[in-house]
Amino acid sequence: MVRFFVDVLTGVPSIVFGLFIYIVLVVGTGSSFAGYKGSLALSLLMLPVVIRSAEVILLLIPGALRESALALGAPRWKVIFSIVLPTALPGMVTGVLLAIARAAGETAPLLFTAGFSDKNPSGLLQPVGYLTNVTYTDIQLPGASTQAVAYAAAGVTVLLVLLLIFLGRRVTMSSRRMIARMDV
């Protein structure tokens, strides 16, 4: 049943998540746009991708690996933390990176939940600025300086995604080294 709902949520367009949070937290409470509402909408957008990828990765781990550790007398919790999770970590990191990549370029849920502000917010209870909207609005304005800001926002978005990919590769490599040490 959970798998069915996760599969359904995977196919839901991002704007539906934004509308859901808008109806529940903005209209339902009578409050205004806020940064935490946008982050909640993006979290809901990322959740099915992370769950589905974690499920697939955990199913790919051979049952013989678990059974052999249990046969040697290791408690189930130790098998999970010492064998299953280190083996599955590279795949789970990949799933998280896929979810972040999906959320990084989304603007639709943020339009309904986070609002937009050109000012620096003092907290997550106020409308916030986000790079995708800065890129979209500033590229349409006349003037070289505002278009330069749009290009800079697009560049920062690309750099953030590249940084996340680099961190994911580092985690994957360290996990592989740890698994190689366990095999010795």
N, C-alpha and C positions, 0 to 999 in steps of 0.2 A: 504494500500500500504506500509506504514511504517512497519507494523507488518510482512508483507511478506519478506521485505528486512532484517529485524532483524532476522527472522527465517533462512533465507539463510546464513547470516553472522555467525550465531551460528554454523552451520555445516562446515564452512570453516576451513581447517587445519591451524595450526599456522604458518607454513612455508610460506603460501601464503601471510599472512600479512607482514612477513619479506621481501618477494620478492617485494611486492607492495611498501613498503617504500624504499627499495633498489633502485628500478627503478625510483621512483619519486624524492627522496631526495639525493641519492648518485650518480647514473648515470645521472639523469636529470639535476642536478645542477653542476655536475663535481667536487663535493667535496668528502671528504673522510668520513670514519666511524666516528660516534660521539655518545656520550651517550644519547643526547636528541632524536636522531633518534630511538634508541632502546626503549626508554620510550614511544615514539609515537606508535611504533609497538605493544608494550604490551598494551597500552591504547586501540588501535583498537581491540585487542584480547579480552579485558575485556568488552568493550562497549555493545556488544549484550547480554551478560549474565546479566549485570546490568539492561539494559532496559527491558528485558523480565521478570526478576524477579520482578522489580518494577511494571510492568503492571499487573502481576498476583496478587501481594499483594494488589494493589489498587482496583482491581476488587473483591477481597474477602471481602472488607469492606462493611458491609450491607448498602444498600441504605436508609433504615429506619433511620439509625444513622445520615446520612447527612440531610435527609428530616426533621427530628425532630428538629435539630438545626436551620435549615432555617425557619421552622414553628414558632419557638420561636422568630424570628426576628433577628437572628444573620446574619451579612453580610457574603457573600460567602467567602471572604478572611479569615475571622475569623474562619469559619467552617473548612477551609482547614488547617490553621495553628494550631488551638486548638484541633481539633477532628480527622481529617483524617490523618495528618502526624504523630502525636504521636501514633495513633493506628497502622499505617503501618510501623513505624520505626524498630521494631524487624525484620520483614520480609525483609525490604530493607537492613538492616545491614547484614543479612544472604546472600542476593544476592551479595552484595559487597564482602563479605568474600569468596564466591564461585568463583567470578571473580578473586580475588587476588590469591586464591589457584590454579586456572588454570594458571595464569601468573607466579607464583612463580617458577614453575618447568620447564618453557619453556627455551630452549636454541636456537632453530631453528631461531626465528625471530631476536634474538640478534646477531647471527653469521653473518647475512647479513647487519645489521644496526649499531650495536655498535662496531663491531670489537672486539679486545681483546688486553689488555695491562696488563703487570705485574706491571707496575709503577702506582703510585697514580696520577690520572689525576688532572690537576689544574682547570678544568672546564668541562662543559657538551659538549663542542665542540671538544673534543678529544676522542679517543677510551678508553673504560673503561674495567675494570675487573668485572666479575660477577661470583657468587658462583657456579652456575651449571657448567660452563666451567672449573673453577678451580678444582672442584671435578672430572670431567671427565678426564682432561689432567693430573693432578697430580697423580691420582691413577694408571695410566699406566706407570709412570716413576719408574725406580729402585731407591731404597734408602728409608730408613725408614722415613727420615725427610720429603721428599716430599709427601709420602703417609700419613703421619700424618697431613700435611696441607690439603690434600684431605678429610680426615675424619673430620677435624675441620670445613672445609667449608660445608660439608654435615650436621654436627651438628648445625652450625649456621643457615642454611636454615630451619632445623626442628624447632629450637628455635624461629625463626622469625614467622613461621606459627603458632606455639603454642601461641606466644604473641598476634598475631592478633585474634586468636580464643578467648583468654581470654578477650581481649578488646571488642570483639563482644558480648560476654556473659554479660559483665558489662553494655554495652549500652542497651542490651535487658532487663536486670533486672531493670535498672533504669527507662526504659520506661514502664515496667509493673507496677512498683510502682507508676509512675505518672498517669497511666491510672486508677489504683485502687483508687488513691486519687480523681480522677474526678468522679468516681462512687458514692462516699460518699455523 
